[in-house]
Each structure stands twice: as structure tokens, then as C-alpha cells.
């Protein structure tokens, strides 16, 4: 086995080869997760909605028959776009007989002025509606979480279901209302990309980079050996 004489080269390759392998494996895991979600989505398309329970509210793409009432508290999730218009998703508390849920009612257009919030109405009294449990596919990491201040409604920069649920003592799951159901606005999309192709491509890139590093390292080492003979 031939090794490079350069300590810096050895340290560089020794550090980055394991990193590229770990990143490649991580992307393969993400791809497997997307395949699972895609299969679950296709399986649930034809199922009938059922009443929420402790188990099915944790099962991705379960169709739930909700009976209860919308509460006044709702979040306005910023930075949403629909048909070229900017606006918010409305995530509102929904109280059933024995549980509090976070229901994504869909999209509303933002007012012309940034300091204004949209006026959101909702059905009063007992409501019968249907929603789908939407999986948490992960949040983009941020260095500084904005503090949620003020009363209701609360404008938030991203859909952080766990944080929302903790604040209002609700179940930590997003339920998206289906189009045309009671309380639904412009329904949140049900056709998000769940394919694993992107993650397989990223994995191939990381493994390819790992292979290139190894090949270049041994080429560099062989050159050094012959130059010093």
C-alpha cells in the first residue's frame, strides 16, 4: 500500500472520505424514507375516512373524519405561493371530543401591506370535515429561531408542527383538509414530490466524490514515490 508523504494530504483525505460516505448513506436513508411515504400515500388514496385515534393520527396519510369545532387560535405560515400569489397557510386549532388537533385549512392571499394580516373566517359550531395526516418530512435547519410573540393569529416563518403543538398543547401532527371540505380554504397540496430519485442522485454524487478523492490520493502517492526513487 502506497501512502502520500504529505501529512496535510493524509489528514484531508482521512477526514473527507468518511464524511462523503456518511453523507451518501444519509441520502440513501432519506430515499428509503421517501419510498415508504410514497407507498403509504398510494395505499391510503382509496381508504375511507375514520375517526381520529391515538394510533391513526400518527400514521402518515391516514384519512380522518373530524367532528368538532374550530377554535379562534390559528397560525399564519408565511412565505407560501399559490398561482403566482404570495400568502399564508392557515393552521388552526380544531377541538374534537377528546383531542386538540392542528388543522391546515389551506392558502389565503396576503394583504398588500406587510404589516397587515389577512382576515380569516371559519365555520362556527360543530363541524364535520375530512382531513389527511401529513408526514413531517423535516425542517431546514436554522441558526436562530424567531420568537413567537403577540396574540392570535400568529405569523410564523415556517411550518414547525412540533413547536406549534407544544405551544397550544395539541397533538404534534399536521392534518390537511381535503378540497371542498367544511372549513377548507384553497387546500394545501396533496401532490408533493415523494420520489426517492433526488436522494439517489445526491447519494451517487457523494459516493462519486469519495471515489474521486481516493483515486486522486493514490495517484498523488504513486507520483511522489517515483519522484523520490
Secondary structure, DSSP 4 states (H G I P E B T S, - for coil): ----S-HHHHHHHHHHHHHHHHHHHHHHHHHHHHHHHHHHHHHHTTPPPEE--TTGGGSTT-EEEEEEEEEEEEEEEEEEEETTEEEEEEEEEEE-SS-EEEEEEEEEEPPSSTT---------S-EEEEEEEEP-------SSPPP--SSSSEEESS--HHHHHHHHT--S-EEEEPTTSTT-SBPPPS-----SHHHHHHHHHHHHHHHHHHHHHHHHHHHHHHHT-
